[in-house]
Amino acid sequence: MSNYSAISATSQIKVGGGKLIGMIVSSTSTGTITFYDSEDGNDSDPVIIATLTPAAGSSFLISSGLYFNKGLYAVIAETLAVTIVYE
């Protein structure tokens, strides 16, 4: 069963292992998002998805999911509202 988190600022989504399933972009104004395998937002932790500049109304589904070990941390720059889907 998947979980979700609607965010519009840099956030810790989950601490501990899991997998990133996808995201739905509600709105953006040149916003970017980067996902890290991190429990505390340390940008030297492994990058799950490098800086992405999505369009409003777009959605991304990762059919098998992307596994992370330490946690799921999302860094948002500029203006971006997104729902993250994860397990």
Backbone hydrogen bonds, N-H to C=O, Kabsch-Sander energy under -0.5 kcal/mol:
donor,donor_aa,acceptor,acceptor_aa,energy
3,N,86,Y,-3.8
5,S,84,I,-1.8
7,I,5,S,-0.6
7,I,82,V,-3.0
11,S,74,A,-2.2
13,I,11,S,-0.7
13,I,72,L,-2.7
14,K,72,L,-1.6
16,G,70,K,-2.9
18,G,68,F,-2.0
20,L,66,L,-2.7
21,I,19,K,-0.5
21,I,85,V,-2.5
22,G,85,V,-1.8
23,M,60,F,-2.1
24,I,83,T,-2.1
25,V,58,S,-3.0
26,S,24,I,-0.7
26,S,81,A,-2.1
27,S,81,A,-1.4
29,S,79,T,-2.2
31,G,79,T,-0.6
32,T,77,A,-1.9
33,I,52,L,-2.1
34,T,75,V,-1.8
35,F,49,I,-2.1
36,Y,73,Y,-2.9
37,D,46,P,-3.1
38,S,36,Y,-1.3
38,S,71,G,-0.9
45,D,42,N,-2.0
48,I,35,F,-2.6
49,I,35,F,-1.3
52,L,33,I,-2.4
57,G,25,V,-2.2
58,S,55,A,-1.8
60,F,23,M,-2.9
62,I,21,I,-3.6
63,S,61,L,-0.8
65,G,62,I,-0.9
66,L,20,L,-2.0
67,Y,65,G,-0.6
68,F,18,G,-2.4
72,L,14,K,-2.7
73,Y,36,Y,-2.1
73,Y,71,G,-0.6
74,A,11,S,-2.7
75,V,34,T,-2.9
76,I,74,A,-0.6
77,A,32,T,-2.0
79,T,29,S,-0.9
80,L,78,E,-0.6
81,A,27,S,-2.9
82,V,7,I,-2.7
83,T,24,I,-2.7
84,I,5,S,-2.9
84,I,82,V,-0.6
85,V,22,G,-2.9
86,Y,3,N,-2.2
87,E,19,K,-2.5
